[in-house]
């Protein structure tokens, strides 16, 4: 390949597209962070660059036995890129967890050593709590003892595992299975601490491109940056993203400011999605955060923005939001605002959707736990996949008398109906008959609207219809409602969170599953990443949000910043106002034509004054 061929770009390539293609030149590689604000065509640039490499120079990577790795945020994005690249095996396109697993999977002994050490630390911590307990037979001590036994059993069996397994979709508990957090933690540790892993990474993937880099786990990101710095002439690390769109708490907060000096930092400033007025609004939202400013397309429409300020004492919020959609029909001169199915209602915080969607009893305990928060926001992790992919589908199949579905799910999720079970091998018909009887006895219980999630899981476990993950199994014999606050304070926080969540009604778990899989009237943060909608209603409501991470009243000037907020802001740390600004930016920037912001507040006049000063025009504000 000659240089002229490599610089022969299609007419639809932007200057940034061309520049990034040059960064991937194996003879003079450059790592980079592409700033790509909302609607700037980040995914288009990523695909353009990959297609150009495919046409010009891919043979150089193939000759070395290497591949170009691309990490995207969702499976849907992976599928789209694979299709555009015609499923070319020279490209490895995956999610971050799948990429990390493929990297560490061959290192069984290293995985065994890492898990063993981690279990030993957890066992020592639990044993210390048990030793200090005043009542050795108390509920808390008994609960900790069960957790301790669970971890000891895993530690005892770990040396018998021939090969570890990672299956992020089925949710079936297996003794050799690793969870999301373990896979990411091990990949981060191995890359950082084992030079051989860095060598293998770079030999396999001399180019690694990461989409939504602002939300990529900070420990893994630090490890990859370290590998790049140790191998500058052999390894290109390309990051695509926008720090203003950082949603999850595990990302690297200083990603844009802490990169090595020799990194390139191209920018995409044109917003191809939103009309002029909405581009101006999202620029104002981020002006105090990083000062980055986007531009609308030259042919962009003007667009419509309205702020509806509502007293937080308003009780019938559903009806009020319906009347706002009716108002927007006339304001935007768009009849489809009156059709709920044509308007995307985006909440700033999942707890708001949990309240409206009637799954807060299940969601809130998990979301308030720092170590579980990201997994429940994403719907990931073995326990959640067990619920959404096995328990709930099995319940639906039983209700619908779907005999094929029932058999398929029990076979998938239980070792009772499995060749690995000697009882089944000897007496298969008897085992199947027992399962059928158990299913028939469960069916009338499912009619009870108040049946708890814990009750259903306990029945499935007791009758061996499904194998329950250890983290959930420790709860099914104990009712958390009988624990005092003092008891709960002595338990592991994750177990307390799950214990509370399992008290929720079965219907709450079903509503959560619908929400996280985009089957409700609301959208998740994960779901709206990269998406766009003609009509957007953004709802700001502290009362519904729970207030443990975000404060909309502070964002809109209705409540003063706390001393902690001011301290965090002055020290460049994350804070409630900053987190809320980022989410507000993400949601407002989804709109392609018109946007209605509904702000519930205890101080309508203060919100109006702040909005006039910084975000909205006088004729765009309505106090209801």
Secondary structure, DSSP 8 states (H G I E B T S, - for coil): --HHHHT---TT--HHHHHHHHHT-TTS---EEEEE-TTS-HHHHHHHHHHHHHHTTHHHHHHTT--EEEEESSHHHHHHHHHHTTT-TTEEEEEHHHHHHHHHTT-HHHHHHHHHHHHHHHHHHHHHHHHH-S-TTSHHHHHHHHHHHHHHHHHHHGGG-SS-B--TTT----TTB--HHHHHHHHHHHHHH-HHHHHHHHHH-SEEEETTGGGSBHHHHHHHHHHHHHTTTT-EEEEEE-GGG--STTB-TTTTTSS-TT-B--EE-EESSS-HHHHHHHHHHHTTTT----EE-TT----EEEEEEEETT---HHHHHHHHHHHHHHHTT-GGGG-GGGSEEEESSHHHHHHHTT-HHHHHHHHTSHHHHHHHHHT-SHHHHHIIIIIHHHHHHHHTT-HHHHHHHHHHH-STTSTT-HHHHH-HHHHHHHHHHHHHHHHGGGG-TT-BHHHHHHHHHHTTSS---HHHHTTTTS-GGG--HHHHHTS-HHHHHHHHHTTSBHHHHHHHHHHHTT-SSB--HHHHTT--EEEEEEEEEHHHH-SSS--HHHHTTSS---HHHHHHHHTT---HHHHHHHHHHHHHTTEEEEEEEEEEES-HHHHHHHHHHHT--GGGEEE-
